[in-house]
């Protein structure tokens, strides 16, 4: 494990060349992924098929030699395991049954009752821990409670997370119960991922940026702190990456406040600013705009170099500021990797 560059960076080591992986690195921009998904039949079937989920996780490792593989799954598998209805509409994204009342909430399973449903995910991790190259770290993940709750309350993704904010304002007790159930389920889910072979785990709070003031403290920071503390108690040597996307100024101090070993940064914050204000507390991850994977060219090279240079005085994992998009050019991914590793 000590040889794995990603784990060295997460332990606080400043490396000459940062380890690199990419959010959604197994995905629709790769022709081999599209072929495997067609074989699976649909997205959820792919998530719950350990052999095929492992295959798509391994595809970008074979193609690019990333320093880490991230489990192929989805943040909405937790609500699915809790008993929510979940399906995906082609070209539009996920749909779920909604939580609008105490009666809706009462239909959910307990936090400890998710593991049978999620057993295929754990099997995927066991396969990967056997099949990954010895130098490649294995990352598990889950969605953070606030972000997952926004989907469960609205029944779909929304531009402003309005339904979740509305429930939070009108029925705080019910909203808190949803967050609490998700927090407990996430602790168990990530702990089981670690036991199945994940060497680090990441908590994706994709909609953290829409929480302001005390709400950010209560529903982005506090659940992350609770999840990380519970994981550290069970697995003290396993690092945790937190990603409160679009947190802006609230990135400052987030690692110390939550116990995270690394804070992932979106590309709305400047790398030089983040080096001064966030990296002082430890490892940071990020933060090239994913649009460069579409447009490529000299702008990709220039911005990649600037990010590597900005974070060169401390522990850094090179990544995008958000997931790669389906219209990305696989050749631009290789150009990014070459620029990070070879300097051009």
Order of alpha helices (4+ residues) and beta strands (2+ residues): alpha-beta-alpha-alpha-alpha-beta-alpha-beta-beta-alpha-alpha-beta-alpha-alpha-alpha-beta-alpha-beta-alpha-beta-alpha-beta-alpha-alpha-beta-alpha
